[in-house]
Amino acid sequence: MLDGGKINKYIAIENHPDDFILSSGMLFINNKPDTIITVFTGDNKDEGTRILCKDYNINHIELNLPNISIKDGINKLVDEDEKKLIETIKKFESFEKITQMGCGHPAHLWTSNIIQKNFNNVIFARDFPHSYKKKNKFECFSNNYINLISISNEKLFDEKINLFKKYYKTQRALLFFDKKYFDLKPSEEYYKINNNKKYFG
Ligand SMILES: [Zn+2]
C-alpha cells in the first residue's frame, strides 16, 4: 500500500466536501480513487465533491450526516449515524481505504475514531490545514500513528490548490483565513495506526 506514492484500488472517506482534496490532493492527482464517501454533507449545498466525481468518473456516496461545528462537538450525532458510516465502508471490503487522521475538528475525530475501531489497515492522511494550527497540538496527536510516506512536491501542491479553487468555491475563504498554512505548501503525510498506543492515550 502506498508503494512509491501509488496505491491500488482504493476508496477515500472524506469528512466534509473538500477534505479529501485538501489533505490528499497530490495523491489524487497521481492516483484516482474508485469511490469517494463524503460523510458530513449537512445542508447539501456544497456540490464540490459531487462535481469533481462527475468530471473524473468516480463513484460518489454522500452520507448526509448533519454538519457539526467545532463549538457544538459531536452531540448531534446518533448511533444511526455511526452505523451508516460503518455499513457503507463495509461494502468496499477488497479496497484500500484512505481517510483523514482526525486532528483539529470534532467531526474528523469522530469519523477517524469509528474507522479505527471497525477497520484494519486504513491509511490516515494528516488533516490539512487543521492539523497545522498550533492549538490542535499535532505533535501529541500524531503519537498514535506511524508515518508511512510523505508526498512532497511544490508543483503538485499548486496543482491541488487549483483543484480546490475550481471545485470548492464556497470554501475559498480558507485561502485567506488560513493563508499562512497554504503558503507553507506542506507535504502530504500518510500514517497508519500505532497499535502499541491506546487511541485516547
Ligand atoms: Zn473537514
Boltz pocket constraint, residues with backbone or C-beta under 6 A from the ligand:
constraints:
  - pocket:
      binder: B
      contacts: [[A, 15], [A, 16], [A, 19], [A, 105], [A, 108]]
      max_distance: 6.0
